[in-house]
């Protein structure tokens, strides 16, 4: 049950911010997972398939962190430094991103900014390009945290570009993005008096796992240029493309970007480097005015010097990246992805065939009768009661229709196996009894051990 708070001792602004955050990303359920997570010591705890983290590489990262150069401590790490990132870190990032994004030209360190996370960087950029009440468009379903990232303190509204499982004319797959859908959303919003300042895209996508083609990206850039809109391209999963045949196109790899001053790349270490706890988001923007605003705001979001040192050493070690970290990570991701997909297929759950991300987008509509948003949450609660946390499409990702869930597969192997067993037990019960509370079957794992 959510904590009941009194707001008599805080400002109305503080109260509004707290209320918005309490409703973000199923905070109540996440707290249940964190306080009662599955482990060897707590076998009846909740398996976490909900939080997008890659936990497959701790042993490799631990070994790397133990190297002598990682333990170095220099005076500048303990004192005030350049707030948007020290020069060595920004130079290393410019070189790293130039290579990994296949950038059309070498990236200039003077356009690189860093802060304590990609979400905070979204907030800084949103604050810099829009006023309170202005709007950013975003394809839906989408990473639900964006509503807090750009709406919490920046007070930017998000205008959905709703994608559907029902294919429209010109689509080749469900939930397909097109410029026409963006244009329709833009026209509808502006007709209703909304001021659109830009669009936020995640490529590769979260939660769908799609990779946008070069043609689609350029079409979107041209549309936005024609309306003087900013494009924030979040490429935080650009090194989480585990299928070797997949082709990724970074916005910075495209020649002749129509409006470089309104095109901003955001990236971070959380997903691609399996380091969500290191807190580092990166901005590359050639817009001097945006950078000046970010430089002022980042005062509140600086990264500690020792963390900048560690991350610099990691991205400069190309041999380790190319011969150890990346191939090992992709191999483990493919194995875990295959395991989860095979188990879901055996349960007659269709899975979107996507080549990237730490998760799968799965269709549970068969088990939700009648198919309503309320019953999607009922199935979600059954999973939670059974000791497995996966995120529902409407509540977590603003999906426009019920029945879809995102499941993170980059978890410890034992967790993956136990979690899939619990999902199978829930669906077996649904097939027998519908969405009523689970019937007690001896031998089936539940969160309370009964």
C-alpha positions in Angstrom: 0.0 0.0 0.0 1.3 3.4 -0.9 2.5 5.6 1.9 0.0 8.3 2.9 1.8 11.6 3.2 0.8 15.0 4.7 1.9 18.0 2.7 1.2 20.7 5.4 4.9 21.3 6.0 6.1 21.8 2.4 5.3 24.2 -0.4 2.7 23.5 -3.0 5.5 23.1 -5.5 7.2 20.5 -3.3 3.9 18.7 -2.7 3.1 18.6 -6.5 6.6 17.2 -7.3 6.3 14.5 -4.6 2.8 13.5 -5.8 4.0 13.3 -9.4 7.0 11.1 -8.4 4.9 8.8 -6.3 2.9 7.9 -9.4 5.9 7.4 -11.7 6.9 4.0 -13.0 4.9 1.9 -10.6 7.0 3.2 -7.7 4.9 1.3 -5.2 5.6 -2.0 -6.9 9.3 -1.3 -7.4 9.6 -0.7 -3.7 8.1 -4.1 -3.1 10.7 -5.7 -5.3 13.6 -3.8 -3.6 12.5 -4.7 -0.1 11.7 -8.3 -0.9 13.9 -9.3 -3.8 14.7 -12.9 -4.8 18.1 -14.2 -3.7 19.8 -17.3 -2.4 18.9 -16.2 1.1 15.3 -15.2 0.2 14.1 -17.8 -2.2 10.5 -16.7 -1.8 11.3 -13.1 -2.8 10.3 -11.4 -6.0 12.2 -12.0 -9.2 12.9 -8.8 -11.0 12.1 -8.9 -14.7 11.0 -5.2 -14.6 14.0 -3.0 -14.2 16.1 -2.5 -17.3 19.6 -3.4 -16.0 22.2 -5.8 -17.4 23.4 -8.1 -14.6 25.2 -10.5 -16.9 28.6 -8.9 -16.7 29.5 -8.3 -13.1 32.4 -10.8 -13.1 34.0 -9.1 -16.1 33.4 -5.6 -14.8 34.7 -6.6 -11.3 38.0 -7.9 -12.8 38.4 -4.7 -14.9 37.7 -2.5 -11.9 40.5 -4.3 -9.9 43.2 -3.3 -12.4 45.9 -0.9 -11.1 45.0 2.1 -13.3 41.5 2.0 -12.0 42.7 2.6 -8.4 44.7 5.7 -9.3 43.9 8.8 -7.2 45.0 12.2 -8.4 44.6 15.5 -6.6 42.1 16.9 -9.2 39.7 14.1 -8.4 39.2 15.4 -4.9 38.7 19.0 -5.7 36.3 21.1 -7.8 36.7 20.6 -11.5 34.9 21.4 -14.8 31.3 20.9 -13.9 30.1 19.4 -17.2 33.0 16.9 -17.2 36.8 17.2 -17.0 38.6 17.7 -20.3 40.2 14.2 -20.3 36.9 12.5 -19.9 35.2 14.6 -22.6 38.1 14.1 -25.0 37.9 10.3 -24.4 34.1 10.4 -24.9 34.4 12.3 -28.2 36.9 9.7 -29.5 34.8 6.8 -28.2 31.5 8.0 -29.6 33.1 9.0 -33.0 34.2 5.3 -33.4 31.2 3.5 -31.9 28.6 5.6 -33.6 30.4 5.6 -36.9 30.1 9.4 -36.8 30.2 11.2 -40.2 32.9 13.5 -38.7 35.1 13.4 -35.6 33.1 14.6 -32.6 34.5 17.8 -30.9 35.0 17.5 -27.2 33.8 21.1 -26.8 30.3 19.9 -27.6 30.4 17.1 -25.0 28.6 17.5 -21.7 28.2 14.9 -18.9 26.0 14.7 -15.8 24.9 12.1 -13.2 22.7 10.0 -15.4 20.8 10.0 -18.8 17.5 10.8 -17.1 19.0 13.9 -15.5 20.6 14.9 -18.8 17.1 14.6 -20.4 15.9 17.1 -17.8 18.7 19.5 -18.5 18.1 19.4 -22.2 14.3 19.7 -21.8 14.8 22.7 -19.5 17.1 24.3 -22.0 14.8 24.0 -25.1 11.3 24.4 -23.6 9.4 26.5 -21.1 6.9 25.0 -18.5 3.8 23.8 -20.4 5.7 23.3 -23.7 5.5 19.8 -25.2 7.8 17.1 -26.5 6.4 14.4 -28.8 7.3 10.8 -28.2 6.3 7.5 -29.8 4.2 5.3 -27.4 4.7 2.7 -26.0 7.8 4.3 -24.5 10.2 4.3 -21.6 7.8 5.6 -18.9 10.5 7.4 -16.9 10.5 10.1 -19.6 7.4 11.7 -18.0 9.4 12.3 -14.9 12.6 13.1 -16.7 11.2 16.0 -18.6 8.0 16.7 -16.6 9.1 16.6 -13.0 11.0 19.8 -12.6 11.3 21.0 -16.2 7.5 20.8 -16.4 7.6 19.8 -20.1 4.5 17.8 -21.2 4.8 14.7 -23.3 2.5 14.4 -26.4 2.1 10.7 -27.3 2.6 9.5 -30.9 0.5 6.3 -30.3 1.6 3.2 -32.1 -0.8 0.2 -32.4 -0.7 -3.5 -32.7 -3.1 -3.1 -35.6 -1.1 -2.2 -38.7 -2.1 0.9 -40.7 -1.6 1.5 -44.4 2.1 1.3 -45.2 3.1 -0.6 -42.0 5.1 -3.8 -42.3 4.8 -4.7 -38.6 2.8 -3.8 -35.5 3.8 -0.8 -33.4 5.6 0.7 -36.4 6.7 4.4 -36.3 6.2 6.6 -39.4 6.5 10.3 -40.1 2.8 10.3 -40.9 2.0 9.2 -37.4 4.3 11.9 -36.0 2.7 14.5 -38.3 -0.8 13.5 -37.3 0.1 13.8 -33.6 1.7 17.2 -34.2 -1.3 18.5 -36.1 -3.7 17.3 -33.5 -1.7 18.8 -30.6 -1.1 22.2 -32.2 -4.8 22.4 -33.2 -5.6 21.9 -29.5 -3.3 24.8 -28.6 -0.2 22.8 -27.6 3.2 24.3 -28.2 5.5 21.5 -29.5 9.2 22.3 -29.2 10.6 18.9 -30.3 10.5 15.1 -30.4 12.3 12.6 -28.2 13.3 9.3 -29.8 14.9 6.3 -28.2 16.9 4.3 -30.7 17.3 1.4 -30.2 13.8 1.6 -28.8 12.6 0.9 -25.2 10.4 -1.2 -24.8 10.0 -2.5 -28.4 13.7 -3.2 -29.1 13.3 -1.8 -32.6 16.2 -0.1 -34.5 15.2 2.8 -36.7 16.4 2.8 -40.3 18.5 5.6 -41.7 15.7 6.5 -44.0 13.2 6.9 -41.2 15.6 9.0 -39.0 16.3 11.3 -41.9 12.6 11.7 -42.7 11.9 12.6 -39.1 14.8 15.1 -39.1 13.4 16.7 -42.2 9.9 16.9 -40.8 11.2 18.5 -37.6 13.4 20.9 -39.5 10.3 22.1 -41.5 8.6 22.9 -38.2 11.7 24.2 -36.3 11.5 21.4 -33.8 14.3 20.0 -31.7 15.2 16.3 -32.0 16.6 14.6 -28.9 17.9 11.2 -29.9 18.5 8.9 -27.0 20.9 6.2 -28.1 21.5 4.7 -24.7 21.1 1.1 -26.1 23.5 1.5 -29.1 25.9 -1.1 -27.7 23.1 -3.5 -26.6 22.4 -4.8 -30.1 23.0 -8.5 -29.6 22.0 -9.9 -33.1 25.1 -9.5 -35.3 23.0 -9.1 -38.5 21.2 -6.0 -37.2 22.3 -2.7 -38.6 22.3 0.4 -36.3 22.3 3.9 -37.6 23.2 6.7 -35.2 21.9 10.2 -35.9 25.5 11.4 -35.9 26.4 9.0 -38.7 24.1 10.7 -41.1 25.6 13.1 -43.6 23.9 16.5 -44.1 21.7 16.6 -41.0 19.1 19.3 -41.9 19.2 21.2 -38.6 22.4 20.4 -36.5 21.5 23.2 -34.1 18.3 21.4 -33.1 19.7 17.8 -33.1 21.0 16.6 -29.8 22.4 13.1 -29.0 22.1 11.6 -25.5 23.8 8.5 -24.4 25.0 6.9 -21.1 26.8 4.0 -19.4 23.9 2.5 -17.6 22.7 0.0 -20.2 25.6 -0.6 -22.6 28.2 -0.9 -19.9 26.0 -2.6 -17.3 26.7 0.2 -14.8 23.4 1.9 -13.9 24.9 2.6 -10.5 27.8 4.6 -11.9 25.5 7.5 -12.9 26.8 9.0 -16.1 24.8 10.5 -18.9 26.3 12.2 -22.0 25.1 15.0 -24.3 26.5 15.8 -27.7 25.1 19.0 -29.0 26.5 21.6 -31.4 24.1 24.3 -30.1 26.2 26.8 -28.1 23.1 28.2 -26.4 21.8 24.8 -25.3 25.3 24.0 -24.0 25.5 27.3 -22.0 22.2 26.5 -20.4 23.3 22.9 -19.6 26.6 24.2 -18.2 24.6 26.4 -15.7 22.2 23.7 -14.8 24.7 20.9 -14.4 26.0 22.6 -11.2 23.4 20.4 -9.5 24.3 17.2 -11.4 28.1 16.9 -11.4 29.8 13.5 -11.6 32.5 12.7 -8.9 36.1 12.9 -10.2 37.0 9.3 -9.3 34.0 8.0 -11.4 35.0 10.1 -14.4 38.5 8.6 -14.1 37.2 5.0 -14.0 34.9 5.5 -17.0 37.7 7.3 -18.9 40.0 4.3 -18.5 37.2 1.9 -19.6 36.4 3.6 -22.8 40.0 4.2 -23.7 40.8 0.4 -23.5 39.7 -0.5 -27.0 41.4 -3.9 -26.8 39.4 -4.9 -23.8 36.2 -3.5 -25.2 36.6 -5.3 -28.6 38.1 -8.6 -27.4 36.6 -9.1 -24.0 33.7 -6.9 -22.9 31.5 -6.5 -26.0 31.8 -10.1 -27.4 31.3 -11.6 -23.9 28.3 -9.4 -23.3 26.6 -10.1 -26.6 27.2 -13.9 -26.2 25.6 -13.9 -22.8 22.7 -11.6 -24.0 21.9 -13.9 -26.9 21.9 -17.0 -24.6 19.6 -15.3 -22.0 17.3 -13.9 -24.8 17.0 -17.3 -26.4 16.1 -18.9 -23.1 13.4 -16.4 -22.3 11.9 -16.4 -25.8 11.9 -20.2 -25.9 10.0 -20.4 -22.6 7.5 -17.8 -23.7 6.9 -19.5 -27.0 6.2 -22.7 -25.2 3.6 -20.8 -23.2 2.1 -19.6 -26.5 3.1 -16.0 -25.7 4.1 -14.1 -28.9 7.3 -12.2 -28.6 8.4 -9.2 -30.8 11.4 -10.2 -32.9 13.8 -7.5 -32.0 17.6 -7.4 -32.2 18.4 -5.1 -29.3 17.7 -4.0 -25.8 17.8 -5.9 -22.5 14.2 -7.0 -22.7 11.4 -8.5 -24.8 8.0 -7.1 -25.7 5.5 -9.9 -25.2 1.8 -10.3 -26.0 -0.2 -11.8 -23.0 -3.6 -10.9 -24.5 -4.6 -14.6 -24.7 -4.7 -14.7 -20.9 -6.5 -11.4 -20.3 -10.3 -12.0 -20.6 -12.0 -9.6 -21.1 -9.2 -7.6 -22.6 -9.3 -4.3 -20.5 -6.7 -2.1 -18.9 -8.1 -3.2 -15.5 -7.5 -6.8 -16.3 -4.0 -6.1 -17.5 -3.3 -4.8 -14.0 -5.0 -7.8 -12.6 -2.6 -10.1 -14.4 0.2 -7.9 -13.3 -0.9 -8.4 -9.7 -1.1 -12.1 -10.1 2.5 -12.1 -11.3 3.5 -10.0 -8.3 1.7 -12.3 -5.9 3.5 -15.2 -7.5 6.9 -13.6 -7.0 7.8 -12.2 -10.4 7.8 -8.5 -11.4 7.3 -7.7 -15.1 6.1 -4.3 -16.3 2.6 -3.8 -17.9 2.4 -1.9 -21.1 -0.3 0.7 -20.2 0.9 1.6 -16.7 4.6 1.5 -17.4 4.9 2.5 -21.0 1.7 4.4 -21.9 0.8 1.8 -24.4 -2.5 2.6 -26.1 -3.9 -0.9 -25.7 -3.9 -3.6 -23.0 -2.2 -7.0 -23.0 1.5 -6.3 -23.5 4.3 -6.6 -21.0 8.0 -6.0 -21.1 10.3 -8.6 -19.6 14.0 -8.0 -18.9 16.1 -11.1 -19.6 19.6 -9.7 -18.6 19.3 -11.1 -15.1 21.2 -13.8 -13.2 20.6 -17.2 -14.6 19.0 -18.6 -11.5 16.6 -15.6 -11.4 15.8 -16.1 -15.1 14.9 -19.8 -14.6 12.9 -19.2 -11.4 11.1 -16.2 -12.9 10.0 -18.1 -16.0 8.8 -21.0 -13.8 6.6 -18.6 -11.8 5.2 -17.0 -15.0 4.3 -20.5 -16.3 2.5 -21.3 -13.0 0.5 -18.0 -13.2 -0.5 -18.7 -16.8 -1.5 -22.2 -16.0 -3.7 -20.9 -13.2 -5.2 -18.3 -15.6 -6.0 -21.0 -18.1 -8.0 -22.9 -15.5 -9.5 -20.1 -13.4 -9.1 -16.8 -15.3 -7.9 -13.7 -13.5 -9.3 -14.7 -10.1 -6.8 -14.9 -7.3 -4.3 -17.8 -7.8 -5.5 -21.2 -6.5 -3.0 -22.8 -4.1 -1.1 -25.6 -5.9 1.5 -27.4 -3.8 4.9 -27.2 -5.4 4.2 -24.0 -7.3 6.4 -21.1 -6.3 4.7 -18.1 -4.8 6.0 -14.9 -3.3 4.7 -15.8 0.2 5.8 -19.4 0.1 2.3 -20.8 0.6 
